[in-house]
Amino acid sequence: MATLVKGGEKKVQDLSKARKIFLLILVSMGSSTIYAPAYLKSVFYDPLQQALNCTNTELGLLMSAYAITATICYLPSGIIADKVRMRTLSWVGFVATAILVFIYATLPSFGTCMALFVGMGVTTILIWWGTRFKLVRLISTEEEYSAKIGLSYGIYGAAGLVVGMINLAIVSAFAQNAGAGMTALLLWLGGFILLLGILSFLFIPKFEGEIKQESGFNLMEFVHALKNPVVWLAALSMFFVYFYYTGVTYTTPYLSGVLGASLVVVSVVSVVRTYGITLLSGPIFGAFAKKINSAAKAIVVGSILVLVAFMALVVLPDTAAVAVVAAAIIIVLGFIANGVFGIVSAQLTEGKVPLTIFGAATGIVSVVGFLPDTFSSTWFGAIIDAGQKAGDVPGAYHEIFIILAASAVIAVILSLILKAYVSKNKEKLEKRAQEASQGAHQA
């Protein structure tokens, strides 16, 4: 399928279709696996707590250590992605993470685990984070990027589903011995991540124009990216899309706590919304954006549909009789939100952001876009707590859905502004991107 890297820079046109597909699968599969060890708490809370013999507070502190490190590393990861080969960042990030996971598999002391989680924040974010979007960009023509990043999310979902089922099988096999189960699980994950590192070393080529050749690191790429209106419009758009994308998770407790849906219905909806729709929503929205030749337009259409779906949940009667209808709306809502989220970064390509600052631009979009994680859970939790105290739980969820619907409206406005700006400044943006590309080739 692919050949060993022997030297010499490659253009996207130099790669066979099979090679490009292989690299797309590699980086997409990696993005759904490299973070799994740090986020085991989200799936296997009790077994992990028992295996590490730690308190709930300590388990939370481990995740906080990773999240804080990740937040610090987002921006520099984008700059590094513009200065270091994708091949190097990919294999080093995978291999370094695998080593940390193998140590984690020994179930060490809490202090050592804290150091490991900080380390994983560095290896998965500072080193590896910038590779996914930029590598997909490098194996795509400008016209292909929207479709390929959407397909990447589909592969991400498929790989996550398969790896998740294997993880569940391992933990279930050691149901009576949490320590042995977690050790086996972490050894499997570490081994798989190591394999991805080896494949990255062997098959990711050196791309023409992927880095500037001047020596030393500086912040000029970040400054140029920050001055680009497309970058901050895309970043703000990501913020509000990610806000409602993550907010969809509150539809599950709404089903059970407000509509009184059965455990079977809630479980099926949760599984389909979490895993099943990811396989299709990304590729479909990517193809849609390519067909209409605009990621921004696709985001506008998707966000309007999200607005309608959230408001439908607000006006539905708060009775068990409409649980099936609500479940259908929630699955559709999850599909659309996931699809829109999968193509937000394509606005950078639509806005002709030069490849030379693409990594820095991605870093800015990531930092701004993922900020809802820092406050949304606390905010919505407080709303639900207040609703419970006031005896108005349905009202609490309606308030949350209205907030998320408002987020969708703002996402529509921002993407319309971005589209208008790109259309008005088309020639200037194309000239700037061409000059940047020529400068990179001459350096």
C-alpha positions as CSV (number, residue, x, y, z in Angstrom):
1,M,0.0,0.0,0.0
2,A,2.8,2.4,0.9
3,T,6.5,2.5,0.6
4,L,9.2,3.4,3.1
5,V,10.3,7.0,3.2
6,K,13.6,7.3,1.4
7,G,14.1,11.0,1.4
8,G,13.0,13.9,-0.8
9,E,9.9,16.0,-0.2
10,K,6.5,15.0,-1.5
11,K,3.6,17.0,-2.9
12,V,0.0,15.7,-2.5
13,Q,0.0,14.9,-6.2
14,D,3.0,12.6,-5.7
15,L,1.1,10.3,-3.3
16,S,-1.0,7.5,-4.6
17,K,-4.6,7.3,-3.6
18,A,-4.0,4.3,-1.5
19,R,-1.1,6.1,0.3
20,K,-3.4,9.1,1.1
21,I,-6.2,6.9,2.3
22,F,-3.7,5.0,4.5
23,L,-2.4,8.2,6.1
24,L,-5.9,9.5,6.6
25,I,-6.8,6.3,8.4
26,L,-3.6,6.4,10.5
27,V,-4.0,9.9,11.8
28,S,-7.7,9.6,12.3
29,M,-7.4,6.3,14.2
30,G,-4.6,7.8,16.2
31,S,-6.7,10.7,17.3
32,S,-9.3,8.4,18.8
33,T,-6.7,6.2,20.5
34,I,-3.9,8.4,21.8
35,Y,-6.2,10.2,24.3
36,A,-7.9,7.0,25.5
37,P,-5.5,6.3,28.4
38,A,-6.0,9.8,29.9
39,Y,-9.8,9.6,29.6
40,L,-10.3,6.1,31.0
41,K,-12.1,7.7,34.0
42,S,-15.0,8.7,31.7
43,V,-15.8,5.1,30.8
44,F,-14.3,2.9,33.6
45,Y,-14.6,5.1,36.6
46,D,-15.0,2.4,39.3
47,P,-12.5,-0.2,38.0
48,L,-9.9,2.5,37.6
49,Q,-10.5,3.9,41.1
50,Q,-10.2,0.5,42.6
51,A,-7.1,-0.4,40.6
52,L,-5.3,2.8,41.6
53,N,-6.6,2.6,45.2
54,C,-7.3,6.3,45.2
55,T,-10.1,8.6,46.4
56,N,-12.6,10.3,44.1
57,T,-10.9,13.6,44.7
58,E,-7.5,12.1,43.7
59,L,-9.0,10.6,40.5
60,G,-10.4,14.0,39.6
61,L,-7.1,15.6,40.3
62,L,-5.4,13.3,37.7
63,M,-7.8,14.5,35.0
64,S,-7.3,18.1,36.1
65,A,-3.6,17.7,35.8
66,Y,-4.0,16.5,32.2
67,A,-6.6,19.2,31.3
68,I,-4.5,22.1,32.7
69,T,-1.4,20.8,30.9
70,A,-3.4,20.4,27.6
71,T,-4.7,24.0,27.9
72,I,-1.2,25.3,28.3
73,C,0.1,23.3,25.3
74,Y,-2.6,24.0,22.7
75,L,-1.1,27.2,21.3
76,P,2.6,26.1,21.3
77,S,1.5,22.8,19.7
78,G,0.2,24.8,16.7
79,I,3.5,26.7,16.4
80,I,5.5,23.5,16.7
81,A,3.3,21.9,14.0
82,D,4.5,24.7,11.6
83,K,8.2,24.1,12.5
84,V,8.6,20.4,12.7
85,R,7.9,17.6,10.2
86,M,4.6,15.8,10.6
87,R,6.4,12.5,10.4
88,T,8.6,13.4,13.4
89,L,5.7,14.8,15.5
90,S,3.5,11.9,14.8
91,W,5.9,9.0,15.6
92,V,7.5,10.8,18.6
93,G,4.1,11.7,20.1
94,F,2.8,8.1,19.7
95,V,6.0,6.4,21.0
96,A,6.4,8.8,24.0
97,T,2.7,8.4,24.9
98,A,3.0,4.6,24.7
99,I,6.0,4.6,27.1
100,L,4.0,6.6,29.6
101,V,1.0,4.2,29.2
102,F,3.3,1.2,29.9
103,I,4.4,2.9,33.1
104,Y,0.8,3.7,33.9
105,A,0.0,0.0,33.5
106,T,2.1,-0.8,36.6
107,L,-0.5,1.1,38.6
108,P,2.1,3.2,40.4
109,S,1.6,5.6,43.3
110,F,-0.7,8.7,43.1
111,G,2.3,11.0,42.8
112,T,3.8,9.1,39.9
113,C,0.4,9.0,38.2
114,M,0.2,12.8,38.5
115,A,3.5,13.1,36.8
116,L,2.3,10.6,34.1
117,F,-0.8,12.6,33.4
118,V,1.2,15.8,33.0
119,G,3.5,13.9,30.7
120,M,0.6,12.6,28.6
121,G,-0.6,16.2,28.4
122,V,2.7,17.1,26.8
123,T,3.0,14.1,24.5
124,T,-0.6,14.1,23.3
125,I,-1.1,17.8,23.0
126,L,2.2,19.7,22.7
127,I,3.7,17.1,20.4
128,W,0.9,15.2,18.7
129,W,-2.2,17.5,18.7
130,G,-1.2,19.7,15.7
131,T,-0.6,16.7,13.4
132,R,-4.1,15.6,12.7
133,F,-5.6,18.7,11.0
134,K,-2.3,19.7,9.3
135,L,-1.6,16.1,8.0
136,V,-5.1,15.9,6.6
137,R,-4.5,19.3,5.0
138,L,-1.2,18.1,3.5
139,I,-2.8,15.0,1.9
140,S,-5.6,17.1,0.5
141,T,-6.0,19.6,-2.3
142,E,-7.9,22.8,-1.2
143,E,-11.1,21.4,-2.7
144,E,-10.8,18.1,-0.9
145,Y,-10.1,19.3,2.6
146,S,-13.7,19.7,3.8
147,A,-14.6,16.2,2.6
148,K,-11.5,14.6,4.0
149,I,-11.7,16.2,7.5
150,G,-15.3,15.0,7.6
151,L,-14.2,11.5,6.6
152,S,-11.5,11.7,9.2
153,Y,-14.2,12.2,11.9
154,G,-16.0,9.2,10.5
155,I,-12.9,7.0,10.8
156,Y,-12.3,8.5,14.3
157,G,-15.8,7.3,15.3
158,A,-15.3,3.9,13.8
159,A,-11.9,3.4,15.5
160,G,-13.3,4.7,18.8
161,L,-16.2,2.3,18.6
162,V,-13.9,-0.7,17.9
163,V,-11.3,0.2,20.5
164,G,-14.0,1.0,23.0
165,M,-15.6,-2.5,22.5
166,I,-12.2,-4.2,22.9
167,N,-11.5,-2.1,26.1
168,L,-14.9,-3.2,27.5
169,A,-14.2,-6.9,26.7
170,I,-10.9,-6.7,28.5
171,V,-12.3,-5.0,31.6
172,S,-15.2,-7.5,31.6
173,A,-12.9,-10.5,31.4
174,F,-11.2,-9.3,34.7
175,A,-14.4,-8.2,36.4
176,Q,-13.3,-9.8,39.7
177,N,-9.8,-8.2,39.6
178,A,-9.9,-4.5,38.8
179,G,-6.1,-4.2,39.1
180,A,-5.4,-7.0,36.6
181,G,-8.1,-5.6,34.3
182,M,-6.7,-2.1,34.2
183,T,-3.1,-3.4,33.7
184,A,-4.2,-5.6,30.8
185,L,-6.2,-2.7,29.3
186,L,-3.4,-0.2,29.5
187,L,-0.9,-2.7,28.1
188,W,-3.2,-3.2,25.1
189,L,-3.6,0.5,24.6
190,G,0.1,1.2,25.0
191,G,0.9,-1.6,22.5
192,F,-1.6,-0.3,19.9
193,I,-0.3,3.3,20.3
194,L,3.2,2.1,19.9
195,L,2.2,0.3,16.6
196,L,0.7,3.6,15.3
197,G,4.1,5.3,16.1
198,I,6.0,2.7,14.1
199,L,3.6,3.0,11.2
200,S,4.0,6.8,11.3
201,F,7.8,6.6,11.2
202,L,7.6,4.2,8.2
203,F,4.9,5.7,6.1
204,I,4.5,9.5,6.6
205,P,6.6,11.3,4.0
206,K,8.4,14.6,4.2
207,F,6.0,17.1,2.6
208,E,7.0,20.0,0.4
209,G,6.3,23.4,2.1
210,E,5.1,21.9,5.4
211,I,7.7,23.9,7.4
212,K,9.7,27.0,7.1
213,Q,13.5,26.5,6.9
214,E,14.8,29.4,9.0
215,S,16.4,28.4,12.2
216,G,15.0,28.9,15.7
217,F,11.5,29.2,17.1
218,N,9.6,32.5,17.2
219,L,6.0,33.6,17.8
220,M,5.7,35.4,14.4
221,E,3.6,32.6,13.0
222,F,1.2,33.0,15.9
223,V,1.1,36.7,15.5
224,H,0.4,36.4,11.7
225,A,-2.3,33.9,12.5
226,L,-3.9,36.1,15.2
227,K,-3.9,39.1,12.8
228,N,-5.9,37.0,10.2
229,P,-9.6,37.8,10.6
230,V,-10.5,34.3,9.2
231,V,-8.6,32.7,12.1
232,W,-10.5,34.4,14.9
233,L,-13.8,34.2,13.1
234,A,-13.2,30.4,12.7
235,A,-12.1,30.2,16.4
236,L,-15.3,32.0,17.6
237,S,-17.4,29.8,15.4
238,M,-15.7,26.7,16.8
239,F,-16.4,28.0,20.3
240,F,-20.2,28.2,19.8
241,V,-20.4,25.0,17.7
242,Y,-18.4,23.1,20.3
243,F,-20.6,24.6,23.0
244,Y,-23.8,23.2,21.6
245,Y,-22.0,20.0,20.4
246,T,-21.0,19.1,24.0
247,G,-24.3,20.4,25.3
248,V,-26.1,17.6,23.5
249,T,-25.0,15.3,26.3
250,Y,-27.6,16.9,28.6
251,T,-30.3,15.3,26.5
252,T,-29.7,11.9,28.1
253,P,-30.5,12.9,31.7
254,Y,-33.4,15.0,30.3
255,L,-34.8,11.8,28.8
256,S,-34.7,9.9,32.1
257,G,-35.1,12.7,34.6
258,V,-37.9,14.7,32.9
259,L,-39.7,12.4,30.4
260,G,-39.2,9.2,32.5
261,A,-37.9,7.2,29.6
262,S,-36.9,3.6,30.5
263,L,-33.3,2.5,31.0
264,V,-33.4,0.6,27.7
265,V,-34.5,3.7,25.7
266,V,-31.9,6.0,27.4
267,S,-29.1,3.5,26.9
268,V,-29.9,2.9,23.2
269,V,-30.1,6.6,22.5
270,S,-26.9,7.3,24.4
271,V,-24.9,4.6,22.5
272,V,-26.3,5.6,19.1
273,R,-25.7,9.3,19.8
274,T,-22.2,8.7,21.2
275,Y,-20.8,6.1,18.7
276,G,-23.1,5.3,15.9
277,I,-23.7,8.7,14.4
278,T,-20.0,9.6,14.3
279,L,-19.5,7.0,11.6
280,L,-21.7,8.8,9.2
281,S,-22.2,12.4,10.3
282,G,-18.6,13.6,9.7
283,P,-18.3,12.1,6.1
284,I,-21.8,13.3,5.2
285,F,-21.3,16.9,6.3
286,G,-17.9,16.9,4.8
287,A,-19.3,15.8,1.4
288,F,-22.1,18.3,1.8
289,A,-19.6,21.1,2.4
290,K,-17.6,20.0,-0.6
291,K,-20.8,19.9,-2.8
292,I,-21.8,23.4,-2.0
293,N,-18.1,24.5,-2.0
294,S,-18.3,26.1,1.5
295,A,-17.8,24.8,5.0
296,A,-19.3,28.1,6.3
297,K,-22.5,27.5,4.4
298,A,-22.7,24.0,5.7
299,I,-22.2,25.2,9.3
300,V,-25.0,27.7,8.8
301,V,-27.4,25.1,7.6
302,G,-26.4,22.6,10.3
303,S,-26.6,25.2,13.1
304,I,-30.1,26.3,12.0
305,L,-31.3,22.7,12.2
306,V,-29.7,22.4,15.7
307,L,-31.6,25.5,16.7
308,V,-34.8,24.0,15.5
309,A,-34.1,20.7,17.3
310,F,-33.3,22.3,20.7
311,M,-36.4,24.5,20.5
312,A,-38.5,21.4,19.7
313,L,-37.3,19.8,22.9
314,V,-38.3,23.0,24.8
315,V,-41.9,23.0,23.5
316,L,-42.5,19.2,23.8
317,P,-44.8,18.3,26.7
318,D,-42.9,17.0,29.7
319,T,-44.6,13.6,29.7
320,A,-43.5,10.0,29.1
321,A,-45.9,9.9,26.1
322,V,-43.5,11.9,24.0
323,A,-40.3,10.0,25.0
324,V,-40.0,8.2,21.7
325,V,-40.4,11.4,19.8
326,A,-37.8,13.2,22.0
327,A,-35.4,10.2,21.5
328,A,-35.7,10.6,17.7
329,I,-35.1,14.3,17.9
330,I,-32.1,13.8,20.2
331,I,-30.5,11.3,17.8
332,V,-31.0,13.7,14.8
333,L,-29.7,16.5,17.0
334,G,-26.6,14.5,17.9
335,F,-26.0,13.6,14.2
336,I,-26.2,17.2,13.0
337,A,-24.1,18.7,15.9
338,N,-21.4,16.1,15.4
339,G,-21.4,16.7,11.7
340,V,-21.1,20.5,12.0
341,F,-18.3,20.1,14.6
342,G,-16.4,17.8,12.2
343,I,-16.1,20.5,9.6
344,V,-15.6,23.7,11.6
345,S,-11.8,23.7,11.0
346,A,-12.4,23.6,7.2
347,Q,-13.3,27.3,7.5
348,L,-9.5,27.9,7.7
349,T,-9.0,26.4,4.3
350,E,-12.1,28.2,2.9
351,G,-10.5,31.5,4.2
352,K,-7.2,30.8,2.4
353,V,-5.2,30.6,5.6
354,P,-1.6,30.0,4.4
355,L,-0.2,26.6,5.0
356,T,2.8,28.2,6.7
357,I,0.7,29.4,9.6
358,F,-1.9,26.6,9.4
359,G,-0.6,24.9,12.5
360,A,-0.6,28.1,14.5
361,A,-4.1,28.9,13.3
362,T,-5.3,25.5,14.4
363,G,-3.8,26.1,17.8
364,I,-5.7,29.3,18.2
365,V,-8.9,27.7,17.0
366,S,-8.3,24.9,19.5
367,V,-7.7,27.1,22.5
368,V,-10.7,29.3,21.9
369,G,-12.9,26.6,20.6
370,F,-12.6,24.2,23.5
371,L,-13.0,26.9,26.2
372,P,-16.6,25.8,26.9
373,D,-15.1,22.7,28.7
374,T,-13.9,25.1,31.4
375,F,-17.3,26.4,32.4
376,S,-20.3,24.7,30.7
377,S,-20.5,21.7,33.0
378,T,-20.4,23.8,36.1
379,W,-22.9,26.3,34.7
380,F,-25.4,23.7,33.6
381,G,-24.9,21.7,36.8
382,A,-25.8,24.8,38.8
383,I,-28.9,25.3,36.7
384,I,-30.1,21.7,37.2
385,D,-29.4,22.0,41.0
386,A,-31.4,25.2,41.2
387,G,-34.2,23.5,39.3
388,Q,-34.3,20.6,41.7
389,K,-34.4,22.9,44.7
390,A,-37.2,24.9,43.1
391,G,-39.1,21.8,42.1
392,D,-38.8,22.7,38.4
393,V,-36.5,20.2,36.8
394,P,-38.1,20.5,33.4
395,G,-37.7,24.2,33.5
396,A,-34.0,23.8,34.2
397,Y,-33.4,21.6,31.1
398,H,-35.5,24.0,29.0
399,E,-33.2,26.8,30.1
400,I,-30.2,24.8,29.1
401,F,-31.7,24.0,25.7
402,I,-32.5,27.7,25.1
403,I,-28.9,28.6,25.9
404,L,-27.6,26.0,23.5
405,A,-30.1,27.2,20.8
406,A,-28.8,30.7,21.3
407,S,-25.3,29.3,20.8
408,A,-26.4,27.9,17.5
409,V,-27.7,31.3,16.4
410,I,-24.4,32.9,17.2
411,A,-22.6,30.2,15.2
412,V,-24.8,31.0,12.2
413,I,-24.0,34.7,12.5
414,L,-20.3,34.1,12.7
415,S,-20.1,31.7,9.8
416,L,-22.2,34.2,7.7
417,I,-19.7,36.9,8.6
418,L,-16.8,34.7,7.7
419,K,-18.3,33.7,4.4
420,A,-19.0,37.4,3.5
421,Y,-15.5,38.4,4.5
422,V,-13.9,35.7,2.3
423,S,-16.1,36.6,-0.7
424,K,-15.3,40.3,-0.4
425,N,-11.6,39.7,0.0
426,K,-11.2,36.7,-2.2
427,E,-8.4,38.1,-4.4
428,K,-6.4,39.5,-1.5
429,L,-6.6,36.2,0.5
430,E,-5.6,34.1,-2.5
431,K,-2.6,36.4,-3.2
432,R,-1.5,36.3,0.4
433,A,-1.7,32.5,0.5
434,Q,0.3,32.2,-2.8
435,E,3.0,34.6,-1.5
436,A,3.3,32.7,1.7
437,S,3.6,29.4,-0.2
438,Q,6.3,30.8,-2.5
439,G,8.2,32.2,0.4
440,A,8.2,28.8,2.1
441,H,9.5,27.1,-1.1
442,Q,12.3,29.6,-1.5
443,A,13.4,29.6,2.1
